[in-house]
Amino acid sequence: MLNTVYTVNTMTTISIKNETHKKLLKIAADLQRRLETRIDFDFTISFLTDLYERQKQKIDLFQEFCKEIPNVSFDNAYEILREGRKVDDRRYE
């Protein structure tokens, strides 16, 4: 006796403006050309949301990098950086 397993993917409908639809279609066409495989809107939207999440992580890391460091003077650190740059410039003259 065979047991059959069915997988049901639920889909939803979203409303977007015509201009957004055109942009999404262009992105899907570009992805399809580059990946050399059939691409649907679900894949395209998934691709864009993944890209957004990766970019957000980069922005979060950049903001963390730019935080003020306790007990470190910006002016002092900047002056040290400028002096180091002058030394480098003299070295390459």
Backbone as a printed PyTorch tensor [residue, N CA C, xyz], in Angstrom:
tensor([[[  0.8430,  -1.1760,   0.0000],
         [  0.0000,   0.0000,   0.0000],
         [  0.8970,   1.2520,   0.0000]],

        [[  0.5970,   2.2330,  -0.8370],
         [  1.3720,   3.4600,  -0.9600],
         [  0.7310,   4.5710,  -0.1470]],

        [[  1.5650,   5.2900,   0.5660],
         [  1.0950,   6.4810,   1.2700],
         [  1.5070,   7.6990,   0.4550]],

        [[  0.5940,   8.5860,   0.2280],
         [  0.8660,   9.7880,  -0.5500],
         [  0.8690,  10.9870,   0.3810]],

        [[  1.9220,  11.7890,   0.2470],
         [  2.0280,  13.0140,   1.0510],
         [  1.8780,  14.2030,   0.1120]],

        [[  0.9830,  15.0860,   0.4490],
         [  0.7540,  16.2830,  -0.3490],
         [  1.2680,  17.4980,   0.4070]],

        [[  1.9340,  18.3700,  -0.3050],
         [  2.3860,  19.6320,   0.2730],
         [  1.5470,  20.7470,  -0.3310]],

        [[  1.0130,  21.5810,   0.5280],
         [  0.1910,  22.6800,   0.0560],
         [  0.9220,  23.9760,   0.3590]],

        [[  1.2120,  24.7180,  -0.6930],
         [  1.8140,  26.0360,  -0.5180],
         [  0.7060,  27.0670,  -0.5610]],

        [[  0.5690,  27.8150,   0.4960],
         [ -0.4570,  28.8450,   0.4960],
         [  0.1140,  30.1040,  -0.1440]],

        [[ -0.6860,  30.7380,  -0.9350],
         [ -0.2950,  31.9620,  -1.6180],
         [ -1.2790,  33.0430,  -1.2260]],

        [[ -0.8530,  34.2720,  -1.4020],
         [ -1.7220,  35.3950,  -1.1090],
         [ -1.6460,  36.3860,  -2.2610]],

        [[ -2.6180,  37.2340,  -2.3300],
         [ -2.6570,  38.2590,  -3.3630],
         [ -2.3030,  39.5950,  -2.7230]],

        [[ -1.4650,  40.3620,  -3.4050],
         [ -1.1340,  41.7010,  -2.9160],
         [ -1.4940,  42.7080,  -3.9990]],

        [[ -1.8210,  43.9040,  -3.5770],
         [ -2.1340,  44.9730,  -4.5230],
         [ -0.9360,  45.9060,  -4.6090]],

        [[ -0.4850,  46.1430,  -5.8350],
         [  0.6240,  47.0700,  -6.0500],
         [  0.2610,  47.9890,  -7.2130]],

        [[  0.8860,  49.1470,  -7.2290],
         [  0.6450,  50.1070,  -8.3140],
         [  1.2520,  49.5770,  -9.6030]],

        [[  0.7400,  50.0630, -10.7170],
         [  1.2500,  49.6410, -12.0210],
         [  2.7440,  49.9140, -12.1590]],

        [[  3.1910,  51.0570, -11.6720],
         [  4.6180,  51.4050, -11.7630],
         [  5.4740,  50.4090, -10.9700]],

        [[  5.0030,  50.0160,  -9.8040],
         [  5.7180,  49.0180,  -8.9950],
         [  5.7290,  47.6720,  -9.7220]],

        [[  4.6200,  47.3220, -10.3360],
         [  4.5330,  46.0730, -11.1000],
         [  5.5490,  46.0710, -12.2380]],

        [[  5.6750,  47.1880, -12.9340],
         [  6.6390,  47.2960, -14.0370],
         [  8.0730,  47.1210, -13.5220]],

        [[  8.3710,  47.7630, -12.3890],
         [  9.7140,  47.6400, -11.8060],
         [  9.9950,  46.1920, -11.3970]],

        [[  9.0160,  45.5680, -10.7850],
         [  9.1610,  44.1790, -10.3590],
         [  9.3570,  43.2570, -11.5620]],

        [[  8.6340,  43.5240, -12.6200],
         [  8.7640,  42.7420, -13.8450],
         [ 10.1620,  42.8960, -14.4570]],

        [[ 10.6990,  44.1190, -14.4480],
         [ 12.0530,  44.3540, -14.9710],
         [ 13.1000,  43.6110, -14.1410]],

        [[ 12.9260,  43.6350, -12.8210],
         [ 13.8700,  42.9270, -11.9460],
         [ 13.7780,  41.4270, -12.1990]],

        [[ 12.5540,  40.9190, -12.3120],
         [ 12.3560,  39.4910, -12.5760],
         [ 12.9860,  39.1030, -13.9080]],

        [[ 12.8120,  39.9400, -14.9160],
         [ 13.3920,  39.6480, -16.2310],
         [ 14.9210,  39.6430, -16.1570]],

        [[ 15.4900,  40.5900, -15.4310],
         [ 16.9430,  40.6410, -15.2830],
         [ 17.4580,  39.4080, -14.5400]],

        [[ 16.7770,  39.0320, -13.4660],
         [ 17.1790,  37.8280, -12.7270],
         [ 17.0720,  36.5890, -13.6100]],

        [[ 16.0140,  36.5180, -14.3830],
         [ 15.8120,  35.3680, -15.2620],
         [ 16.9350,  35.2940, -16.3060]],

        [[ 17.3220,  36.4380, -16.8420],
         [ 18.4040,  36.4790, -17.8250],
         [ 19.7270,  36.0570, -17.1950]],

        [[ 20.0090,  36.5890, -16.0110],
         [ 21.2820,  36.2990, -15.3430],
         [ 21.3710,  34.8560, -14.8410]],

        [[ 20.2770,  34.3630, -14.2930],
         [ 20.2810,  33.0190, -13.7130],
         [ 19.9520,  31.9270, -14.7370]],

        [[ 19.5110,  32.3640, -15.9010],
         [ 19.1750,  31.4480, -16.9870],
         [ 18.1720,  30.3760, -16.5730]],

        [[ 17.1720,  30.8070, -15.8400],
         [ 16.0800,  29.9250, -15.4220],
         [ 14.8120,  30.7570, -15.2680]],

        [[ 13.6860,  30.0910, -15.3070],
         [ 12.4070,  30.7870, -15.1750],
         [ 12.2630,  31.3460, -13.7620]],

        [[ 11.8840,  32.6100, -13.6760],
         [ 11.7430,  33.3120, -12.3950],
         [ 10.3120,  33.8120, -12.2740]],

        [[  9.6910,  33.6240, -11.1120],
         [  8.3570,  34.1680, -10.8840],
         [  8.4320,  35.3320,  -9.9030]],

        [[  7.2950,  35.9740,  -9.6850],
         [  7.2780,  37.1220,  -8.7790],
         [  7.6040,  36.7240,  -7.3420]],

        [[  7.2120,  35.5330,  -6.9390],
         [  7.5150,  35.0860,  -5.5810],
         [  9.0270,  35.0320,  -5.3680]],

        [[  9.7470,  34.4600,  -6.3200],
         [ 11.2040,  34.3960,  -6.2300],
         [ 11.7900,  35.8060,  -6.2050]],

        [[ 11.2610,  36.6760,  -7.0760],
         [ 11.7710,  38.0430,  -7.1750],
         [ 11.5840,  38.8020,  -5.8640]],

        [[ 10.4150,  38.7060,  -5.2930],
         [ 10.1520,  39.4000,  -4.0260],
         [ 11.0080,  38.8050,  -2.9170]],

        [[ 11.1670,  37.4990,  -2.9000],
         [ 12.0260,  36.8490,  -1.9120],
         [ 13.4690,  37.3250,  -2.0640]],

        [[ 13.9340,  37.4070,  -3.3100],
         [ 15.2820,  37.9020,  -3.5880],
         [ 15.4500,  39.3210,  -3.0420]],

        [[ 14.4780,  40.1830,  -3.3080],
         [ 14.5640,  41.5800,  -2.8600],
         [ 14.5100,  41.7000,  -1.3360]],

        [[ 13.6800,  40.8970,  -0.6850],
         [ 13.6110,  40.9700,   0.7780],
         [ 14.8920,  40.4280,   1.4140]],

        [[ 15.4780,  39.3890,   0.8240],
         [ 16.7670,  38.8820,   1.3190],
         [ 17.8530,  39.9380,   1.1590]],

        [[ 17.8500,  40.6070,   0.0170],
         [ 18.8240,  41.6680,  -0.2370],
         [ 18.6650,  42.7880,   0.7870]],

        [[ 17.4220,  43.1680,   1.0590],
         [ 17.1460,  44.2020,   2.0590],
         [ 17.6860,  43.7960,   3.4310]],

        [[ 17.4410,  42.5560,   3.8220],
         [ 17.8940,  42.0910,   5.1400],
         [ 19.4190,  42.1080,   5.2380]],

        [[ 20.1140,  41.7220,   4.1500],
         [ 21.5810,  41.7650,   4.1670],
         [ 22.0810,  43.1980,   4.2500]],

        [[ 21.4410,  44.0970,   3.5060],
         [ 21.8300,  45.5080,   3.5450],
         [ 21.5690,  46.0980,   4.9200]],

        [[ 20.4490,  45.7190,   5.5360],
         [ 20.1180,  46.2250,   6.8690],
         [ 21.1860,  45.8150,   7.8680]],

        [[ 21.6920,  44.5780,   7.7460],
         [ 22.7620,  44.1250,   8.6400],
         [ 24.0090,  44.9740,   8.4530]],

        [[ 24.3250,  45.3330,   7.1980],
         [ 25.4810,  46.1800,   6.9340],
         [ 25.2920,  47.5610,   7.5460]],

        [[ 24.0800,  48.0990,   7.4270],
         [ 23.7940,  49.4160,   7.9970],
         [ 23.9060,  49.3540,   9.5160]],

        [[ 23.3590,  48.2970,  10.1190],
         [ 23.4460,  48.1370,  11.5700],
         [ 24.9000,  48.0510,  12.0260]],

        [[ 25.7260,  47.2980,  11.2850],
         [ 27.1490,  47.1940,  11.6270],
         [ 27.8510,  48.5400,  11.4790]],

        [[ 27.5090,  49.2770,  10.4110],
         [ 28.1160,  50.5910,  10.2090],
         [ 27.7420,  51.5380,  11.3510]],

        [[ 26.4750,  51.5180,  11.7580],
         [ 26.0420,  52.3720,  12.8640],
         [ 26.7540,  51.9840,  14.1610]],

        [[ 26.9530,  50.6970,  14.3600],
         [ 27.6860,  50.2300,  15.5470],
         [ 29.1330,  50.7310,  15.4840]],

        [[ 29.7230,  50.6720,  14.3170],
         [ 31.0930,  51.1200,  14.1140],
         [ 31.2320,  52.6210,  14.3880]],

        [[ 30.1790,  53.3930,  14.0860],
         [ 30.2280,  54.8560,  14.2140],
         [ 29.8240,  55.3610,  15.5990]],

        [[ 29.4720,  54.4620,  16.4870],
         [ 29.0800,  54.9000,  17.8330],
         [ 30.2430,  55.5960,  18.5350]],

        [[ 29.8850,  56.5090,  19.3950],
         [ 30.8910,  57.2060,  20.1890],
         [ 31.5370,  56.2180,  21.1590]],

        [[ 32.8540,  56.3240,  21.2810],
         [ 33.5960,  55.4420,  22.1860],
         [ 33.7660,  56.1710,  23.5170]],

        [[ 33.3380,  55.5430,  24.6070],
         [ 33.4600,  56.1950,  25.9160],
         [ 34.9260,  56.5310,  26.2250]],

        [[ 35.1320,  57.6800,  26.8070],
         [ 36.4490,  58.1490,  27.2490],
         [ 37.4490,  58.3550,  26.1120]],

        [[ 36.9680,  58.5450,  24.8870],
         [ 37.8430,  58.8360,  23.7580],
         [ 37.3610,  60.1310,  23.1190]],

        [[ 38.2810,  61.0910,  23.0230],
         [ 37.9550,  62.3810,  22.4370],
         [ 38.0320,  62.3010,  20.9200]],

        [[ 36.9730,  62.7240,  20.2410],
         [ 36.9870,  62.7350,  18.7840],
         [ 38.0920,  63.6430,  18.2690]],

        [[ 38.2210,  64.8280,  18.8640],
         [ 39.2320,  65.7830,  18.4030],
         [ 40.6300,  65.1990,  18.5220]],

        [[ 40.9000,  64.5210,  19.6380],
         [ 42.2150,  63.9020,  19.8470],
         [ 42.4480,  62.7850,  18.8210]],

        [[ 41.4620,  61.9380,  18.6150],
         [ 41.5980,  60.8430,  17.6540],
         [ 41.7710,  61.3820,  16.2380]],

        [[ 41.0530,  62.4380,  15.9060],
         [ 41.1620,  63.0350,  14.5780],
         [ 42.5470,  63.6360,  14.3670]],

        [[ 43.0740,  64.2820,  15.3740],
         [ 44.4200,  64.8760,  15.2790],
         [ 45.4760,  63.7920,  15.0810]],

        [[ 45.3460,  62.6840,  15.7930],
         [ 46.2790,  61.5590,  15.6210],
         [ 46.1880,  61.0230,  14.1910]],

        [[ 44.9820,  60.9090,  13.6670],
         [ 44.7740,  60.4430,  12.3000],
         [ 45.4290,  61.3910,  11.2970]],

        [[ 45.2500,  62.7060,  11.4880],
         [ 45.8520,  63.6990,  10.5740],
         [ 47.3700,  63.6520,  10.6220]],

        [[ 47.9240,  63.5020,  11.8200],
         [ 49.3870,  63.4140,  11.9470],
         [ 49.9110,  62.1670,  11.2430]],

        [[ 49.2190,  61.0680,  11.4050],
         [ 49.6080,  59.8400,  10.7190],
         [ 49.5440,  59.9890,   9.2100]],

        [[ 48.5530,  60.7090,   8.7250],
         [ 48.4200,  60.9420,   7.2860],
         [ 49.5680,  61.8000,   6.7670]],

        [[ 49.9740,  62.8000,   7.5560],
         [ 51.1120,  63.6440,   7.1600],
         [ 52.3870,  62.8150,   7.0530]],

        [[ 52.5910,  61.9150,   8.0060],
         [ 53.7670,  61.0290,   7.9710],
         [ 53.7250,  60.1670,   6.7120]],

        [[ 52.5540,  59.6140,   6.3910],
         [ 52.4140,  58.7970,   5.1830],
         [ 52.6900,  59.6110,   3.9240]],

        [[ 52.1620,  60.8420,   3.8780],
         [ 52.3660,  61.6990,   2.7130],
         [ 53.8450,  61.9920,   2.5080]],

        [[ 54.5730,  62.2810,   3.6070],
         [ 56.0170,  62.5630,   3.5140],
         [ 56.7720,  61.3300,   3.0410]],

        [[ 56.3350,  60.1830,   3.4570],
         [ 56.9980,  58.9320,   3.1050],
         [ 56.9120,  58.6660,   1.6040]],

        [[ 55.8340,  59.1040,   0.9600],
         [ 55.6260,  58.8230,  -0.4570],
         [ 55.9800,  59.9880,  -1.3670]],

        [[ 56.6230,  61.0330,  -0.8300],
         [ 57.0300,  62.1710,  -1.6690],
         [ 58.2700,  61.8790,  -2.4410]]])
